């Protein structure tokens, strides 16, 4: 399991978790978490815009982009690599 608090400088304190082929985004605002199975993902990537980093996930039907602190970049890179690997493995069994 990989779990990261994306942004520590805000009250939101978004948390992303990857476990058992499921990517979950949790929010402090009480919103329902966003859950994505690797079989539904089209892409996951890190995007840098004007010095800010974003973790971007796309299913083709829904896109989710969450800003994260630069200090957690190595952990987010680890998460992206793990999700991409799981996506390939899932596609190979289809």
C-alpha atoms as one frame of an Amber mdcrd trajectory, in Angstrom:
protein
   0.000   0.000   0.000   1.143   3.523  -0.795  -0.434   6.445   1.033   0.485
  10.125   0.681  -0.791  13.352   2.168  -0.578  15.519  -0.943  -0.753  18.981
   0.545   0.172  19.852   4.106  -0.193  23.622   3.780  -3.965  23.730   3.510
  -6.886  22.637   5.629  -7.887  20.240   2.828  -4.975  17.846   3.456  -5.886
  15.609   0.524  -4.737  12.025   0.897  -4.211   9.588  -1.946  -3.979   5.855
  -1.364  -3.134   2.960  -3.716  -3.931  -0.566  -2.580  -5.269  -3.722  -4.221
  -5.509  -2.134  -7.696  -7.629   0.739  -6.357  -6.553   4.383  -6.323  -8.479
   6.482  -3.784  -8.513  10.239  -3.169  -9.786  11.334   0.249 -10.832  14.861
   1.227 -11.150  16.594   4.618 -14.249  18.466   3.422 -16.470  15.445   3.854
 -16.794  14.847   0.125 -17.049  11.231  -0.884 -13.662   9.801  -1.852 -12.882
   9.332  -5.525 -12.146   5.670  -6.193 -10.556   4.415  -9.396  -9.769   0.797
 -10.298  -6.695   0.403 -12.517  -8.897  -1.309 -15.103 -10.788   1.952 -15.609
  -7.762   4.250 -15.818  -6.576   5.592 -19.149  -3.681   7.545 -17.658  -2.011
   8.760 -14.499   0.691  11.393 -14.585   2.436  14.200 -12.794   1.938  17.587
 -14.422   3.928  20.705 -13.582   2.347  24.088 -14.303   3.934  27.366 -13.266
   5.987  25.771 -10.506   3.076  23.783  -9.057   2.700  20.008  -9.236  -0.507
  18.104  -9.961  -1.355  14.422  -9.839  -3.702  13.876 -12.774  -5.827  10.788
 -13.359  -8.045  10.173 -16.384 -10.604   7.468 -17.112 -11.842   8.984 -20.352
 -15.134   9.799 -18.613 -13.817  11.569 -15.533 -10.586  13.422 -14.899  -9.204
  14.246 -11.479  -6.291  16.596 -10.832  -4.993  17.343  -7.345  -2.209  19.774
  -6.483   0.568  18.431  -4.285   3.600  19.778  -2.425   6.985  19.488  -4.145
   8.398  17.816  -1.039   6.252  14.717  -1.647   7.242  14.499  -5.346   9.418
  11.362  -4.873   6.565   9.553  -3.113   4.066  10.634  -5.814   6.492   9.375
  -8.487   6.576   6.029  -6.657   2.769   5.952  -6.596   2.499   6.778 -10.321
   4.989   4.031 -11.203   3.093   1.486  -9.078  -0.268   2.417 -10.616   1.134
   2.318 -14.176   2.629  -1.119 -13.495  -0.705  -2.367 -12.142  -2.501  -0.919
 -15.189  -0.198  -2.874 -17.534  -0.598  -6.068 -15.522  -4.379  -5.723 -15.504
  -4.478  -5.079 -19.269  -2.321  -8.138 -19.925  -4.887 -10.469 -18.321  -7.778
  -9.110 -20.378
